[in-house]
Amino acid sequence: MGNLCACLSPKPVNRKKPAKRIANPPAVSSNSSNRWTRIRSSRKEKLDDALIQEQALAAATIILQQHNGTLPFDRSASLRYPNSESKKNQLPRSSSSRARSLTDPLLQPHQLVNQDIKLDDLETNHFVLVHGGGFGAWCWYKTIALLEEGGFKVSAIDLTGSGIHAYDTNNITSLSQYVKPLTDFLENLAEGEKVILVGHDFGGACISHAMESFPSKISKAVFIAAAMLTNGQSTLDMFSKQAGSNDLMRQAQIFLYANGNDQPPTAVDIERSLLIDLLFNQSPAKDVALASVSMRPMPFAPILEKLSLTDIKYGSVRRFYIETPEDNAIPIALQQSMINSSPPECVFRIKGADHSPFFSKPQALHKLLVEISKIPSI
C-alpha cells in the first residue's frame, strides 16, 4: 500500500467459500480457463497508450479543476474470475461465452463495452471513486473520461488533506476526519439515490467506513488493490501480521513528525525516486510524472484506527474485489489473504496491472467497472 507502515508480504493461502454468488451466470465454453490470459495486440496497445498520453496532461488539468473528464479514450476489456465453493460449482471466468479473446483486434473497443448496456435498467449508473493514500481525485482522470463517455455519472472525491483539498495532512487525527468529504457527499445524496462505491489502496478502508454509515445508499462496493478489512482490524494490523517483509515499502516510506521527533508520526510520504518501483512499475511515464508532482503525504492516525464493521450494515453491501497481480505495494498474495479473510461476492483480476491500474490498465479497469454495474440483484 502506498503509505502503510511495515507492510509485509504474506504466504499464499487457500480460498474460503465466498459469501455470495452471482445469480444466473452465463454459459462458457470448455476452454474458458485458457482465457485467463488476455492477448492484446501490441500495435493496438501502443496506439491506445499514445492516444491516452497525448491527452493526459490536459485531462489532468480538467480533473484538478472540476473533478470531471470529457476526453474520448479507447476502451478494452478484462477477464474476471469469481470465487467458487468448489471446482464442481465454479462460476464462469469470463463475462462472455465467446472462445475468442475479449480483446480481439477484429472488434472495436466500444463494441466490447457499450453493447447491450441500458443505463436506465441498472440499479444505479453513478460511480463514486475514492483514491488511495497519498493520491487524490486526479488519479482517476482516465477512468472518469471512459465512464462518462459511456453515459455513466461519476464523482471523484478528494479526501481530507488530499488532492486539492486544502488541509494540513499532519493535523488529521482520525479516520472519520479523513473520510469526511466522502461521508458528507453520501449524506447529501437525494432520497433513494444509490451509488457504486469504488476504493483503491487505503481507500478500501475508507469506503468500508462509509459502508457501515450509509449502507442503504451504496448499491455495490468495489475494492481495487485495496485494504479490505474485517471488524476490529486496523489497516496496520492486516499488513503487520503477514509473514515476511516488503523491503521496497520500508525503503520508500518517509515518516513525518510534525509534533516533534519524540512523538508518534503524523504522516507518511513516499520517496519520489522509488515511486515507479513501488506504485507504477507498469504505468506510462507521463502518468508517473503527474503523480510525482501531485501526491501528498498520507495521515498516519487513520492507518492505526480499528474499523467497527457489522454484518447488518457493512455486511449488507455487495462487495467485489479487483486484483492487481503485478502490484509491488500490496502483493497479490496479500490481496488474496484479505479476500480469504472476508470473501466478497466476486473476485476479478486485471492481468499485467500494477498497483495503479487506472494508469497501467485503464481500459481493462473500465471494462470491469461496467461489468460490475451490470451484475443483477441476486
N, C-alpha and C positions, 0 to 999 in steps of 0.2 A: 504494500500500500504506500502511496506516495509519501505520506508523512507519519508513519507509525513507528513507535519506539520498539526496538528489539523484535522486529518481525522475523519469525523463524520458519524454516522450511519443514513441512510435515512429512511423515511417512505415508505412502499410499494406503488408502483404506478401502474396504468394500462398501458398496452402496446399500442402504437400508431401503425398506419399502417406501414408495412415495406416499405423501399424504392424500393426494388426489390424482385423478387421471382424466385425460381429455375424453369426452364423450364422442362416440361415432367417428373414430379415426378413419381416414381414407385408406383404401387398399393400396398395397405396394407390391412390386414385383419381387421375385425371389432373390434378385441380385441387389436389393436395396442397400445391403451393408457396404457394397462397393462404392456407394455414393456418399460415403463419409468424406471422401477426398474431393474437394472442389477443383475442377480443372478449368483454369482461367486461360483465356487467350492472352499470350504475352503482349501481342500488339494492342488488343483492346484495353488491357490494364494500363499500358503506357499512355494511350490516348485519354482514358478516364482520368489518370493521375495528372496528366498535363492540363486538362480542362479544369480540374479542381484547383490545381496550383496557380493557374493564371488568375483565378477569381478569389483566391484565399484572402489576400490582404484587404481587398475591397469588401468582401463579405464580413471579415472580422471587424472592420470598422463599423459596419452597419449593426452588427450584433452588440458591440460595446455601447453604441449609442441608443439602440432601440430594442435590443433583445429579439429582433426579428430578422429573418433572412428571406430573400426573394430570388436567389440566383438559381438557374436551372442546371442541375447536375445529373449526369447519368446515374443509373441505379443497377445494382446487381443483387443476386440472391445468395443466401447462405443456408446450409442444411441445418436441421435441428434434430436432436435426439432426446426423447423424454425418458424419465426414469421408468423402470418397469418392475413389476412384482416378481417376474421370473422370465426366463428366455421364452417360455411357452406362451406367456401372455404379453410379450413385449409389444409396445406400440410402434408404429412406423417411424423410421428415422428421417423421413423426409416429408415435407408437406405436400409433395407432388408424387404421383404414381408413375411419372414418366421415367423410362430407363435412361434417357439421355440426361447429361449433366444440366443442372438448373442454370448454369452459366454458358450454355451452348451459344457459340458466337453466331449461329444462324438465327437466333432470336434476339430481338431488340430488348434492352433492359426494361423499357416501360411496359412491354408485354408481360414480363415476368411479375411485375409488382402490381400494376393497376388493373389487370383483367379481373373481372368478376367482383370488384370492390364496390359495394354500395354503402357509402358512408352513413346514410340515413338508417341502415339496418344494424349498424353497430351499437352496442350499449353506450359507447362514447367514442368520439373521434378527437378527443382533447388529450394531448400528451403534456405532462409536466416533467421537465428534465432537471435533475438535481446533480450538480457536479461533485467531484471528489475533493479530498483535502488538498489545498493549495491551488486548485483550479478555480474557474469561475464560469459564468454562463457563456462566456466567449468560446469555451472549448466545444460547444455543441453547434457551431455555426453551419457545418456541413449537414448535420442531422436535421437541424431546423429547416434548412433550404429544401432538402429532399422531402420531408414530411409535408411542408406547406405546399410544395409543388404538386403533391398528391391530393391536396384538398383537406389535409388534417389541420387542426388547430394546435398550436404549440406555444407553451410558456416555458422559458428557461429562467431559473431562479438564481440570483446571487445571494448566497448565504451571508450571514453577518461577517463583515471583515474580509469578504472575498470578492473577486472581480472588481467592479466599480462601486461596491458598497463602501461608503465612507465610514469606517470604524477601525479602531486600532485592534488588531488581532490579539495583542498581548493582554487586552482588557476583558477578553471573553472568559467567563468562569464556569459556564455550564452548557450542556448540550441544548437545553431549551432556548438559551440565549442565542446560540449559534444558528439554530434552525428557525428562529422567529420569522424571517421573511417567508419561509415555506408555510409555516402554520398560519401566519396572517393571510397568505394567499388562499389556503384551503378554507379558512374560516369565512372568507368573503365570497366564496362561490355561491352562485344562485341556488335557491332551494331546489333540491332534487338533482342538481348537476353533479356528474361524476367525472373523474379523470383517470388516466393511466399514469401512474407514478413511476418514474424511471430514476434509479440511483446508481451512480458509479463510484467505486472506491469507497471512501468513508461516507459517501452519500448513501450507501446502503444502510448504515446505522441511522442516518438522518431520516430516511423515508420510513424506517421501522418505527421511529419515534412518532412520526406523523400518522402512520397506520394505526397505532394504538390510540391516538387522539381523535382521528377522523375516519374511522373505518367505513362509514356509510357514504363517504364522498369519494372513495377510491375503488374503482372497478377492478383494477389489476395493479400489481406491483412488479416491476422488472428490475432485477439486480444484475448489473453489468460489471463483472470482475470486482464485486462489491463485498463489503462486510455484511454478512447475513448471520446475525447473532441469535442466541436463544435467551430466554428470560434469565435475568440476573447476571448476564455477561457484559463485560465492557469490551471494547474493541481491542484493547491491550491484552485482556485475558485470552481472547481467542488466538492471538498471534504468539503470545509468550509461552503458551502451553505446548506448542508444537516442538517436535524433536528436531535437532539440527539448528542451523543458524543461517540467516541471509546476510552474508558479509557485504554484499553490494549495498543493501539497505542501510546497514550500520555505517558504512563509509560515506554514504550520501547524506545522512542526516546532520543537520546543524541545529542544535538546541539554542533557543534564545532565552535569556534570563532578565526580563525587564524589571523584576523586583530585586535583583541582586543575585550574585553567583551563589550565595548561601541559601537561596530559596529555590523551590521547585521550578522547573522550566515553565515558561508562559506560552511558548510557541515552538514549532518545529519548521525549519526551512529545508530546502534541498540544494545541495551543492550543484551549481549550474553545469559544471564540467561533467557531471555524472547523469544529467537529465536523460540523455539519449539512451545510455545503457540501462537505466532503471525503468523509465516510463515510456520511451518512444523508440525502442530498438527496431521496430518495423515501420515507423512513421516517416512521412515525407519531410525533407529538410526545412521547408518553409513553415510547416506546422510546428516543428521544433523551435524555429526562430520565434514564432508567435508566442509559444509557451514560455520561452526563456525571458521574454520581457513582460509577460502578463501574470505569471504565477506569483502568489503571495504566501507568506508563512501561514501554517495551519495552527489554530489554537490547540494547546496541549490538554487543557482540562476536559474537553468533551471526549477525548480518547480514553480517559480514565473512568468515565462515568458508566455505571452499570445500567443496562436497559431494564425497564419494567414492562414486560410483554405478556398479555393474557390471550388465552385461546378465544375468548368471546369477542375480542376486539381485533388485535393484530392477527390472530389466527383465522378470522373470518374473511380476510382479504386474500384473493387468489395470488399466489406468488410464482414467479418464473425466474430462472437464472440463466445468464449467458456467460459461458466460459470463454476465456482467452488463453489458449494453450501456449503462446509464446511470451507469456507475462513474466517479467523478472521482478515485479514489485509484489504481486500476490501470486506465487507459483501455482500451477494448475493443481498440484497435489493438495495445497491448502484450500483452494476453491472447492475441491471435491470433499475435503474434510468438513467444511461448513455445510455443504449440500447434504452430506450424510447425517450430520447432527440435527439438521432441521429441513427435511426434504420438501422442496417446492413441488408444485403441480407438474412442472415440466422443466427439463434442462436442455439448453441449446448450446451449440459450440460454433464459434467462428474460426475456421482453420486459418492459421497464419496471423492471427490478431495478437498484438502486444497489449500492454496494459491500457492503451488508449485507442480502442477500436473506432471511435468517432473520427480519428485521424488515419489510422492504418488500414481500416476496412470499412469506410463509411457506407458504401452501397450494401455490403453484406449486413451490417448492423441495421440499416434502414429496412431491408427486406424482412429481417426477423421481427422488428418492432411492428411492422404492418401485419405480419402473420399472427403475432400475438394479439393484436387488436381484433382480428377476425375470429379468434377461438370463441366458440359459442358458450353460453352458460351450460353448466353440467346439469 
